Amino acid sequence: MASTRLREDIYGGPEDDLLRFWLSIDIPRTLAEKSLKTPHLAPTGTRLVIRSRCSFILRRSKTSPGNYAITVVQGKTIKSYEVHDVGMGQVALSTGQAFENLETMLDFFFNRPFPDEGHGHVPLSRMHPTIHGISMPPILDSTSGPSTIGDSMYETINVAEIPVLIPLKNFSSNSKLSADDKNVD
């Protein structure tokens, strides 16, 4: 996936393969919502995984070209939020928070409600692994057998358990932003 050139690469670009894939294809809101509602198979191909609270897809915004959107499962609903590209690889939310890049933003909201506290908002802790009707590259295809991504990005699910999607890969909650980093002028 790293060979796919993205406009974000001029400022370093995302390192996560799934995030790079999302940004390299056209994902309208309706497709993101359908994907989050559609069950898929776990990497072993034997266990069904269905939508889970905190699952999300980051995509390019169709209604605001040049910006991004995050479509996320919040309880029984699926909502989309705009993420503004403020230049030089930086992104900002309507809450006034700004981040060095998309991955820093995802890292920040891994264990914090997105985009803010309240209103049923949830952390962005599960990258949804499939886009409905779109073939995944072999490195990302969870149904094609062994993957070079490493199985730690997937949770094994017993049929009797409540299903969950994959956790974020390569993101942690160790990043801290100063008060200046959180505000957009």
C-alpha positions as protocol buffer text, in pm:
chain_id: "A"
residue {
  index: 1
  type: MET
  ca { x: 0 y: 0 z: 0 }
}
residue {
  index: 2
  type: ALA
  ca { x: 283 y: 243 z: 69 }
}
residue {
  index: 3
  type: SER
  ca { x: 342 y: 274 z: -310 }
}
residue {
  index: 4
  type: THR
  ca { x: 1 y: 444 z: -358 }
}
residue {
  index: 5
  type: ARG
  ca { x: 70 y: 817 z: -377 }
}
residue {
  index: 6
  type: LEU
  ca { x: -163 y: 1034 z: -172 }
}
residue {
  index: 7
  type: ARG
  ca { x: -180 y: 1413 z: -166 }
}
residue {
  index: 8
  type: GLU
  ca { x: -98 y: 1385 z: 208 }
}
residue {
  index: 9
  type: ASP
  ca { x: 242 y: 1230 z: 125 }
}
residue {
  index: 10
  type: ILE
  ca { x: 390 y: 1574 z: 60 }
}
residue {
  index: 11
  type: TYR
  ca { x: 372 y: 1627 z: 440 }
}
residue {
  index: 12
  type: GLY
  ca { x: 475 y: 1274 z: 535 }
}
residue {
  index: 13
  type: GLY
  ca { x: 139 y: 1106 z: 478 }
}
residue {
  index: 14
  type: PRO
  ca { x: -29 y: 837 z: 684 }
}
residue {
  index: 15
  type: GLU
  ca { x: 171 y: 525 z: 770 }
}
residue {
  index: 16
  type: ASP
  ca { x: -124 y: 297 z: 848 }
}
residue {
  index: 17
  type: ASP
  ca { x: -207 y: 74 z: 547 }
}
residue {
  index: 18
  type: LEU
  ca { x: -582 y: 71 z: 607 }
}
residue {
  index: 19
  type: LEU
  ca { x: -595 y: 451 z: 641 }
}
residue {
  index: 20
  type: ARG
  ca { x: -392 y: 487 z: 320 }
}
residue {
  index: 21
  type: PHE
  ca { x: -633 y: 253 z: 143 }
}
residue {
  index: 22
  type: TRP
  ca { x: -938 y: 450 z: 261 }
}
residue {
  index: 23
  type: LEU
  ca { x: -785 y: 773 z: 132 }
}
residue {
  index: 24
  type: SER
  ca { x: -691 y: 617 z: -205 }
}
residue {
  index: 25
  type: ILE
  ca { x: -1051 y: 525 z: -297 }
}
residue {
  index: 26
  type: ASP
  ca { x: -1381 y: 707 z: -331 }
}
residue {
  index: 27
  type: ILE
  ca { x: -1601 y: 633 z: -27 }
}
residue {
  index: 28
  type: PRO
  ca { x: -1928 y: 831 z: -28 }
}
residue {
  index: 29
  type: ARG
  ca { x: -2120 y: 863 z: 301 }
}
residue {
  index: 30
  type: THR
  ca { x: -2384 y: 609 z: 194 }
}
residue {
  index: 31
  type: LEU
  ca { x: -2115 y: 350 z: 116 }
}
residue {
  index: 32
  type: ALA
  ca { x: -1940 y: 410 z: 450 }
}
residue {
  index: 33
  type: GLU
  ca { x: -2271 y: 371 z: 635 }
}
residue {
  index: 34
  type: LYS
  ca { x: -2356 y: 53 z: 443 }
}
residue {
  index: 35
  type: SER
  ca { x: -2009 y: -86 z: 514 }
}
residue {
  index: 36
  type: LEU
  ca { x: -2045 y: -21 z: 886 }
}
residue {
  index: 37
  type: LYS
  ca { x: -2381 y: -203 z: 883 }
}
residue {
  index: 38
  type: THR
  ca { x: -2259 y: -503 z: 680 }
}
residue {
  index: 39
  type: PRO
  ca { x: -2123 y: -809 z: 867 }
}
residue {
  index: 40
  type: HIS
  ca { x: -1789 y: -945 z: 744 }
}
residue {
  index: 41
  type: LEU
  ca { x: -1563 y: -1242 z: 815 }
}
residue {
  index: 42
  type: ALA
  ca { x: -1275 y: -1236 z: 1059 }
}
residue {
  index: 43
  type: PRO
  ca { x: -926 y: -1316 z: 918 }
}
residue {
  index: 44
  type: THR
  ca { x: -973 y: -1688 z: 973 }
}
residue {
  index: 45
  type: GLY
  ca { x: -1283 y: -1676 z: 754 }
}
residue {
  index: 46
  type: THR
  ca { x: -1477 y: -1876 z: 1009 }
}
residue {
  index: 47
  type: ARG
  ca { x: -1627 y: -1622 z: 1244 }
}
residue {
  index: 48
  type: LEU
  ca { x: -1876 y: -1351 z: 1166 }
}
residue {
  index: 49
  type: VAL
  ca { x: -1799 y: -1000 z: 1288 }
}
residue {
  index: 50
  type: ILE
  ca { x: -2073 y: -738 z: 1290 }
}
residue {
  index: 51
  type: ARG
  ca { x: -2073 y: -366 z: 1345 }
}
residue {
  index: 52
  type: SER
  ca { x: -1955 y: -252 z: 1681 }
}
residue {
  index: 53
  type: ARG
  ca { x: -1979 y: 69 z: 1875 }
}
residue {
  index: 54
  type: CYS
  ca { x: -1668 y: 279 z: 1813 }
}
residue {
  index: 55
  type: SER
  ca { x: -1614 y: 134 z: 1461 }
}
residue {
  index: 56
  type: PHE
  ca { x: -1533 y: 401 z: 1205 }
}
residue {
  index: 57
  type: ILE
  ca { x: -1422 y: 478 z: 851 }
}
residue {
  index: 58
  type: LEU
  ca { x: -1220 y: 787 z: 768 }
}
residue {
  index: 59
  type: ARG
  ca { x: -1279 y: 910 z: 413 }
}
residue {
  index: 60
  type: ARG
  ca { x: -1248 y: 1212 z: 189 }
}
residue {
  index: 61
  type: SER
  ca { x: -1546 y: 1447 z: 219 }
}
residue {
  index: 62
  type: LYS
  ca { x: -1773 y: 1461 z: -86 }
}
residue {
  index: 63
  type: THR
  ca { x: -1971 y: 1765 z: 34 }
}
residue {
  index: 64
  type: SER
  ca { x: -1660 y: 1964 z: 127 }
}
residue {
  index: 65
  type: PRO
  ca { x: -1382 y: 1877 z: -122 }
}
residue {
  index: 66
  type: GLY
  ca { x: -1034 y: 1898 z: 27 }
}
residue {
  index: 67
  type: ASN
  ca { x: -1159 y: 1798 z: 373 }
}
residue {
  index: 68
  type: TYR
  ca { x: -1225 y: 1462 z: 536 }
}
residue {
  index: 69
  type: ALA
  ca { x: -1517 y: 1290 z: 705 }
}
residue {
  index: 70
  type: ILE
  ca { x: -1533 y: 1028 z: 976 }
}
residue {
  index: 71
  type: THR
  ca { x: -1832 y: 795 z: 973 }
}
residue {
  index: 72
  type: VAL
  ca { x: -1867 y: 625 z: 1312 }
}
residue {
  index: 73
  type: VAL
  ca { x: -2103 y: 381 z: 1488 }
}
residue {
  index: 74
  type: GLN
  ca { x: -2243 y: 554 z: 1798 }
}
residue {
  index: 75
  type: GLY
  ca { x: -2470 y: 313 z: 1978 }
}
residue {
  index: 76
  type: LYS
  ca { x: -2756 y: 222 z: 1744 }
}
residue {
  index: 77
  type: THR
  ca { x: -2685 y: 507 z: 1502 }
}
residue {
  index: 78
  type: ILE
  ca { x: -2417 y: 587 z: 1247 }
}
residue {
  index: 79
  type: LYS
  ca { x: -2305 y: 949 z: 1220 }
}
residue {
  index: 80
  type: SER
  ca { x: -2060 y: 1140 z: 1003 }
}
residue {
  index: 81
  type: TYR
  ca { x: -1841 y: 1432 z: 1111 }
}
residue {
  index: 82
  type: GLU
  ca { x: -1630 y: 1669 z: 904 }
}
residue {
  index: 83
  type: VAL
  ca { x: -1255 y: 1698 z: 962 }
}
residue {
  index: 84
  type: HIS
  ca { x: -1105 y: 2015 z: 814 }
}
residue {
  index: 85
  type: ASP
  ca { x: -775 y: 2014 z: 627 }
}
residue {
  index: 86
  type: VAL
  ca { x: -605 y: 2330 z: 756 }
}
residue {
  index: 87
  type: GLY
  ca { x: -292 y: 2290 z: 542 }
}
residue {
  index: 88
  type: MET
  ca { x: 59 y: 2153 z: 587 }
}
residue {
  index: 89
  type: GLY
  ca { x: -92 y: 1812 z: 673 }
}
residue {
  index: 90
  type: GLN
  ca { x: -274 y: 1950 z: 978 }
}
residue {
  index: 91
  type: VAL
  ca { x: -641 y: 1882 z: 1048 }
}
residue {
  index: 92
  type: ALA
  ca { x: -901 y: 2044 z: 1274 }
}
residue {
  index: 93
  type: LEU
  ca { x: -1250 y: 1977 z: 1407 }
}
residue {
  index: 94
  type: SER
  ca { x: -1542 y: 2217 z: 1449 }
}
residue {
  index: 95
  type: THR
  ca { x: -1481 y: 2184 z: 1826 }
}
residue {
  index: 96
  type: GLY
  ca { x: -1167 y: 2396 z: 1777 }
}
residue {
  index: 97
  type: GLN
  ca { x: -923 y: 2111 z: 1826 }
}
residue {
  index: 98
  type: ALA
  ca { x: -633 y: 2091 z: 1580 }
}
residue {
  index: 99
  type: PHE
  ca { x: -390 y: 1807 z: 1517 }
}
residue {
  index: 100
  type: GLU
  ca { x: -56 y: 1762 z: 1344 }
}
residue {
  index: 101
  type: ASN
  ca { x: -207 y: 1505 z: 1105 }
}
residue {
  index: 102
  type: LEU
  ca { x: -485 y: 1248 z: 1066 }
}
residue {
  index: 103
  type: GLU
  ca { x: -303 y: 975 z: 1256 }
}
residue {
  index: 104
  type: THR
  ca { x: -234 y: 1206 z: 1550 }
}
residue {
  index: 105
  type: MET
  ca { x: -606 y: 1290 z: 1561 }
}
residue {
  index: 106
  type: LEU
  ca { x: -701 y: 920 z: 1553 }
}
residue {
  index: 107
  type: ASP
  ca { x: -447 y: 849 z: 1824 }
}
residue {
  index: 108
  type: PHE
  ca { x: -592 y: 1128 z: 2042 }
}
residue {
  index: 109
  type: PHE
  ca { x: -949 y: 996 z: 2006 }
}
residue {
  index: 110
  type: PHE
  ca { x: -856 y: 629 z: 2056 }
}
residue {
  index: 111
  type: ASN
  ca { x: -979 y: 644 z: 2417 }
}
residue {
  index: 112
  type: ARG
  ca { x: -1164 y: 977 z: 2420 }
}
residue {
  index: 113
  type: PRO
  ca { x: -1516 y: 1046 z: 2290 }
}
residue {
  index: 114
  type: PHE
  ca { x: -1513 y: 1183 z: 1935 }
}
residue {
  index: 115
  type: PRO
  ca { x: -1557 y: 1469 z: 1859 }
}
residue {
  index: 116
  type: ASP
  ca { x: -1626 y: 1573 z: 2220 }
}
residue {
  index: 117
  type: GLU
  ca { x: -1782 y: 1459 z: 2549 }
}
residue {
  index: 118
  type: GLY
  ca { x: -2153 y: 1385 z: 2567 }
}
residue {
  index: 119
  type: HIS
  ca { x: -2434 y: 1323 z: 2318 }
}
residue {
  index: 120
  type: GLY
  ca { x: -2351 y: 952 z: 2297 }
}
residue {
  index: 121
  type: HIS
  ca { x: -2012 y: 1019 z: 2138 }
}
residue {
  index: 122
  type: VAL
  ca { x: -1767 y: 728 z: 2148 }
}
residue {
  index: 123
  type: PRO
  ca { x: -1390 y: 684 z: 2104 }
}
residue {
  index: 124
  type: LEU
  ca { x: -1252 y: 600 z: 1760 }
}
residue {
  index: 125
  type: SER
  ca { x: -1111 y: 266 z: 1868 }
}
residue {
  index: 126
  type: ARG
  ca { x: -1201 y: 27 z: 1584 }
}
residue {
  index: 127
  type: MET
  ca { x: -1100 y: 81 z: 1222 }
}
residue {
  index: 128
  type: HIS
  ca { x: -1361 y: -95 z: 1009 }
}
residue {
  index: 129
  type: PRO
  ca { x: -1169 y: -344 z: 791 }
}
residue {
  index: 130
  type: THR
  ca { x: -1390 y: -362 z: 480 }
}
residue {
  index: 131
  type: ILE
  ca { x: -1567 y: -130 z: 239 }
}
residue {
  index: 132
  type: HIS
  ca { x: -1885 y: -284 z: 98 }
}
residue {
  index: 133
  type: GLY
  ca { x: -1845 y: -390 z: -266 }
}
residue {
  index: 134
  type: ILE
  ca { x: -1478 y: -289 z: -293 }
}
residue {
  index: 135
  type: SER
  ca { x: -1200 y: -545 z: -326 }
}
residue {
  index: 136
  type: MET
  ca { x: -942 y: -502 z: -57 }
}
residue {
  index: 137
  type: PRO
  ca { x: -572 y: -522 z: -153 }
}
residue {
  index: 138
  type: PRO
  ca { x: -421 y: -860 z: -53 }
}
residue {
  index: 139
  type: ILE
  ca { x: -232 y: -703 z: 241 }
}
residue {
  index: 140
  type: LEU
  ca { x: -564 y: -582 z: 386 }
}
residue {
  index: 141
  type: ASP
  ca { x: -804 y: -856 z: 276 }
}
residue {
  index: 142
  type: SER
  ca { x: -921 y: -1026 z: 595 }
}
residue {
  index: 143
  type: THR
  ca { x: -1073 y: -1322 z: 405 }
}
residue {
  index: 144
  type: SER
  ca { x: -775 y: -1418 z: 188 }
}
residue {
  index: 145
  type: GLY
  ca { x: -589 y: -1617 z: 450 }
}
residue {
  index: 146
  type: PRO
  ca { x: -263 y: -1513 z: 619 }
}
residue {
  index: 147
  type: SER
  ca { x: -191 y: -1143 z: 611 }
}
residue {
  index: 148
  type: THR
  ca { x: 135 y: -954 z: 640 }
}
residue {
  index: 149
  type: ILE
  ca { x: -38 y: -707 z: 871 }
}
residue {
  index: 150
  type: GLY
  ca { x: -26 y: -937 z: 1171 }
}
residue {
  index: 151
  type: ASP
  ca { x: -318 y: -1094 z: 1348 }
}
residue {
  index: 152
  type: SER
  ca { x: -285 y: -867 z: 1651 }
}
residue {
  index: 153
  type: MET
  ca { x: -495 y: -609 z: 1468 }
}
residue {
  index: 154
  type: TYR
  ca { x: -791 y: -850 z: 1475 }
}
residue {
  index: 155
  type: GLU
  ca { x: -980 y: -981 z: 1774 }
}
residue {
  index: 156
  type: THR
  ca { x: -1077 y: -1348 z: 1779 }
}
residue {
  index: 157
  type: ILE
  ca { x: -1448 y: -1377 z: 1837 }
}
residue {
  index: 158
  type: ASN
  ca { x: -1644 y: -1671 z: 1966 }
}
residue {
  index: 159
  type: VAL
  ca { x: -1994 y: -1703 z: 1823 }
}
residue {
  index: 160
  type: ALA
  ca { x: -2141 y: -1688 z: 2175 }
}
residue {
  index: 161
  type: GLU
  ca { x: -1962 y: -1358 z: 2251 }
}
residue {
  index: 162
  type: ILE
  ca { x: -2066 y: -1008 z: 2155 }
}
residue {
  index: 163
  type: PRO
  ca { x: -1889 y: -942 z: 1823 }
}
residue {
  index: 164
  type: VAL
  ca { x: -1634 y: -664 z: 1789 }
}
residue {
  index: 165
  type: LEU
  ca { x: -1434 y: -522 z: 1498 }
}
residue {
  index: 166
  type: ILE
  ca { x: -1059 y: -480 z: 1472 }
}
residue {
  index: 167
  type: PRO
  ca { x: -876 y: -238 z: 1702 }
}
residue {
  index: 168
  type: LEU
  ca { x: -671 y: 45 z: 1556 }
}
residue {
  index: 169
  type: LYS
  ca { x: -331 y: -63 z: 1430 }
}
residue {
  index: 170
  type: ASN
  ca { x: -25 y: 142 z: 1523 }
}
residue {
  index: 171
  type: PHE
  ca { x: -217 y: 389 z: 1737 }
}
residue {
  index: 172
  type: SER
  ca { x: -175 y: 441 z: 2107 }
}
residue {
  index: 173
  type: SER
  ca { x: -314 y: 685 z: 2358 }
}
residue {
  index: 174
  type: ASN
  ca { x: 24 y: 825 z: 2464 }
}
residue {
  index: 175
  type: SER
  ca { x: 7 y: 1150 z: 2265 }
}
residue {
  index: 176
  type: LYS
  ca { x: -65 y: 1463 z: 2463 }
}
residue {
  index: 177
  type: LEU
  ca { x: -149 y: 1799 z: 2308 }
}
residue {
  index: 178
  type: SER
  ca { x: -76 y: 2133 z: 2467 }
}
residue {
  index: 179
  type: ALA
  ca { x: -351 y: 2392 z: 2499 }
}
residue {
  index: 180
  type: ASP
  ca { x: -205 y: 2570 z: 2192 }
}
residue {
  index: 181
  type: ASP
  ca { x: -228 y: 2252 z: 1983 }
}
residue {
  index: 182
  type: LYS
  ca { x: -598 y: 2206 z: 2059 }
}
residue {
  index: 183
  type: ASN
  ca { x: -716 y: 2545 z: 1933 }
}
residue {
  index: 184
  type: VAL
  ca { x: -754 y: 2665 z: 1578 }
}
residue {
  index: 185
  type: ASP
  ca { x: -708 y: 3035 z: 1508 }
}
